[in-house]
Amino acid sequence: MNSINILRREWKNNLSILVNETEENLLICSPYVTYKGTEFLVLNLSPNLRSNGELIFVTDLSPSNIIQGSTDPDALRKLSDSVGRFTIIHLPRLHAKVYVSDFKRAIITSGNLTAGGLMLNYEYGLEIAEYSLVETVRHDIISYAALGATITLDKLITYCEAASKLHDAFDRQQASTNRALQKEFKRILREVEDELIRLRLTEGAVHTVFAKTILYLLKLYGSLSTKQLHIMIESMHPDLCDNTIDRVIDGKRFGKKWKHAIRTAQQHLKEKGLIELNDKLWTLM
């Protein structure tokens, strides 16, 4: 094949080849994922990937996606039984759809790992088989995924149970004008949102996530002001940047709590000699 090919409606045929030829590591970045998508994967997994390989799946498990039926976390749970090693990473506002086979082949497309993405919609993308480009694509996705939360299997099972309750509550309140049902749905939604935040903070406090994000952004874009960091971090981590919560000391409000967490992250990174502030711009050292 050519080093770069254009993919259109039948791109799933190229994806099946990519999955089947993967021997060691399959990297998937798909914001939406359903049973049809994971069934497609299972049918095409190579024997080596099933027994000894690793599947890294980057997705968006946000409650809104579950309510809409765009993502089914239980589909990921069942997929975990089909590969030797399985890693799920959650990142909100994820939009990229990327599929990478070892360092051999990559597909960048508009198609999610869903029935619509694989079979119904008109999708468009590129298939790349040039080593240096595939390596760059893999590096970029892995670097961005490092800002997300790794969801262990036991945590995924717990989240699947919460997601199922949320979906049922949503269906009930949609079919009724009963205010009690609507109130119950909002309560369950909040519980699921809180559970997902707990999963995101398993490895440390909020400022730990922000510290990794600051390093990522400074490496990617160069010197940035605190205001620029605020804008970028809020867009990348909307679930951790709650503008309804202020930092309160002795009854006095001192701005948004998440912005103070960014300041804490900046100070910790500065103390470690990783970043410095010059002319109101933060820079990697």
C-alpha positions in Angstrom: 0.0 0.0 0.0 1.0 3.7 -0.3 2.5 5.3 2.8 -0.7 7.5 3.0 -4.2 6.5 1.8 -7.5 8.3 1.9 -10.3 6.5 3.7 -14.0 7.0 3.1 -17.2 5.1 4.0 -15.7 1.6 3.9 -12.8 2.6 6.3 -13.8 -0.3 8.7 -12.2 -2.7 6.2 -8.8 -0.9 6.7 -9.4 -0.8 10.5 -10.0 -4.6 10.5 -6.6 -5.1 8.8 -4.9 -2.7 11.2 -6.4 -4.5 14.3 -5.6 -8.0 12.9 -2.0 -7.2 12.1 -1.3 -5.7 15.6 1.1 -8.0 17.4 2.1 -6.1 20.6 0.3 -2.8 21.2 -3.0 -1.5 19.9 -3.7 2.1 20.7 -7.3 3.3 20.3 -8.5 6.9 20.8 -12.3 7.0 20.4 -14.5 9.4 22.4 -17.6 7.2 21.8 -17.7 3.4 22.0 -20.5 0.9 22.0 -21.0 -2.8 21.9 -21.0 -2.8 18.1 -17.6 -1.2 18.2 -16.1 -3.6 20.7 -17.6 -6.6 19.0 -15.9 -5.5 15.8 -12.6 -5.3 17.7 -12.9 -8.7 19.2 -13.7 -10.3 15.8 -10.5 -8.9 14.4 -8.0 -9.2 17.2 -4.8 -11.1 16.3 -4.0 -14.2 18.4 -0.8 -12.6 19.7 -2.7 -9.5 20.9 -5.3 -11.7 22.6 -2.7 -13.7 24.5 0.2 -11.4 25.1 -0.5 -8.0 23.7 -1.7 -4.7 25.2 -4.7 -2.6 24.2 -4.7 1.0 25.4 -8.2 2.6 25.0 -8.5 6.4 25.4 -12.1 7.5 25.6 -14.6 9.9 27.3 -16.7 8.3 30.0 -18.6 11.5 30.8 -22.2 11.0 32.0 -23.5 13.1 29.1 -22.2 10.5 26.7 -23.8 7.7 28.6 -27.2 9.5 28.8 -27.1 10.0 25.0 -26.2 6.4 24.4 -23.0 7.4 22.7 -20.8 5.5 25.1 -21.4 2.2 27.0 -18.8 1.6 29.6 -20.0 -2.0 30.0 -18.9 -2.6 26.4 -15.3 -1.8 27.5 -15.7 -4.0 30.6 -16.5 -7.0 28.3 -13.7 -6.1 25.9 -11.2 -6.4 28.8 -11.7 -10.2 28.7 -10.4 -10.5 25.1 -6.8 -9.2 25.5 -3.8 -10.0 27.6 -3.4 -6.4 29.0 -6.1 -3.8 28.8 -5.8 -0.1 29.9 -8.7 2.4 29.8 -8.0 6.1 30.1 -10.7 8.6 30.6 -10.4 12.2 29.3 -13.3 14.7 29.0 -13.7 16.7 25.9 -11.8 14.1 23.9 -12.6 14.5 20.2 -9.8 12.8 18.2 -10.4 9.4 16.6 -7.1 7.6 16.2 -6.2 3.9 15.8 -2.5 2.8 15.9 -1.1 -0.7 15.3 2.3 -1.0 17.0 4.6 1.3 15.0 3.4 0.0 11.7 0.1 1.7 10.8 -2.2 4.4 12.0 -5.7 5.5 11.0 -6.9 9.1 11.7 -10.5 9.4 11.0 -13.8 11.0 11.9 -15.2 7.6 12.8 -15.9 6.5 16.4 -15.9 2.9 17.5 -19.7 2.7 17.2 -22.2 1.3 14.7 -22.6 4.7 13.2 -18.9 5.3 12.9 -18.2 1.9 11.4 -21.2 1.2 9.2 -23.8 3.9 8.9 -22.1 7.4 8.7 -20.1 8.8 5.9 -16.7 9.1 7.6 -13.4 10.4 6.2 -9.8 10.0 7.2 -6.3 8.9 6.4 -4.4 5.7 6.8 -0.6 6.1 7.4 2.0 3.5 7.0 5.2 5.6 7.3 7.2 4.7 10.4 8.2 8.2 11.5 4.6 9.5 11.1 3.1 6.6 12.9 5.6 7.1 15.7 4.6 10.8 16.0 0.9 10.0 16.1 1.4 7.4 18.8 3.6 9.7 20.8 1.1 12.6 20.6 -1.9 10.5 21.7 0.0 8.8 24.5 1.3 12.2 25.8 -2.2 13.6 25.8 -3.7 10.5 27.4 -1.2 10.9 30.3 -3.4 13.8 31.5 -6.3 11.5 31.9 -7.4 9.0 34.5 -6.5 5.3 34.2 -9.6 3.3 35.1 -8.8 -0.1 36.7 -11.1 -3.0 36.0 -12.7 -2.9 39.5 -13.3 0.8 39.2 -14.8 0.3 35.8 -17.2 -2.3 37.2 -18.3 0.1 39.9 -18.7 2.9 37.3 -20.7 0.6 35.0 -23.2 0.0 37.8 -23.6 3.7 38.4 -23.9 4.4 34.7 -26.7 1.8 34.4 -28.7 3.5 37.2 -28.1 6.9 35.5 -29.4 5.6 32.2 -32.5 4.1 33.8 -33.2 7.2 35.8 -32.9 9.3 32.6 -35.3 7.1 30.7 -37.9 7.3 33.6 -37.8 11.1 33.9 -37.9 11.5 30.1 -41.1 9.5 30.0 -42.8 11.4 32.9 -43.5 14.9 34.1 -43.2 13.8 37.7 -40.9 16.2 39.5 -39.8 13.6 42.0 -38.4 11.5 39.1 -36.6 14.5 37.7 -35.1 15.3 41.1 -34.0 11.7 41.4 -32.3 11.8 38.0 -30.4 14.9 39.0 -29.3 13.3 42.2 -28.0 10.2 40.4 -26.3 12.3 37.8 -24.5 14.2 40.5 -23.4 10.9 42.1 -22.1 9.6 38.8 -20.2 12.9 38.1 -18.7 12.7 41.5 -17.6 9.1 41.1 -15.9 10.0 37.8 -14.0 12.8 39.5 -12.9 10.4 42.2 -11.5 8.1 39.5 -9.7 11.0 38.0 -8.1 11.9 41.3 -7.0 8.4 42.3 -3.3 9.3 41.8 -3.4 12.5 43.7 -5.1 15.9 44.4 -6.4 18.2 41.7 -3.2 20.2 41.6 -1.4 17.0 40.6 -3.5 16.7 37.4 -3.0 20.4 36.8 0.8 20.1 37.3 1.0 17.5 34.6 -1.1 19.6 32.3 1.0 22.7 32.8 4.2 20.7 31.8 2.3 19.3 28.8 1.1 22.7 27.6 4.5 24.5 28.1 6.2 21.7 26.2 3.7 22.0 23.4 3.2 25.7 23.1 6.2 27.3 24.8 6.0 30.2 27.3 2.4 30.9 28.6 0.9 33.4 31.1 -1.2 32.2 34.0 -4.3 33.6 32.3 -3.5 31.5 29.2 -3.0 28.4 31.3 -6.3 29.1 33.0 -8.2 29.1 29.7 -6.4 26.0 28.3 -6.8 24.0 31.5 -10.4 24.8 31.9 -11.1 23.7 28.4 -9.2 20.4 28.9 -10.5 19.6 32.4 -14.0 21.1 32.6 -15.0 18.5 35.3 -12.2 19.7 37.6 -12.8 23.4 37.0 -16.0 24.1 38.8 -16.8 27.8 38.6 -19.5 27.5 41.2 -16.9 26.7 44.0 -14.9 29.5 45.5 -12.0 29.3 47.9 -13.3 30.6 51.2 -11.0 31.6 54.2 -12.5 33.0 57.4 -15.7 33.7 55.5 -14.0 35.6 52.7 -14.0 34.5 49.1 -10.7 34.4 47.3 -11.6 33.4 43.7 -12.3 30.1 42.1 -11.0 27.1 43.9 -9.6 25.5 40.8 -7.6 28.5 39.9 -5.9 28.3 43.3 -5.2 24.6 42.6 -3.4 25.8 39.4 -1.4 28.3 41.5 -0.4 25.5 43.9 0.7 23.4 40.9 2.8 26.2 39.5 4.5 26.7 42.9 5.2 23.0 43.3 6.7 22.8 39.8 8.8 26.0 40.4 10.1 24.6 43.7 11.2 21.4 41.9 13.0 23.5 39.3 10.8 22.4 36.4 9.3 25.7 35.5 10.2 29.4 36.0 8.3 32.7 35.8 9.9 35.4 33.6 8.1 38.6 32.6 4.8 37.1 33.7 5.3 34.1 31.4 5.8 30.5 32.7 8.6 28.6 30.9 10.1 25.1 31.1 13.5 25.0 32.7 
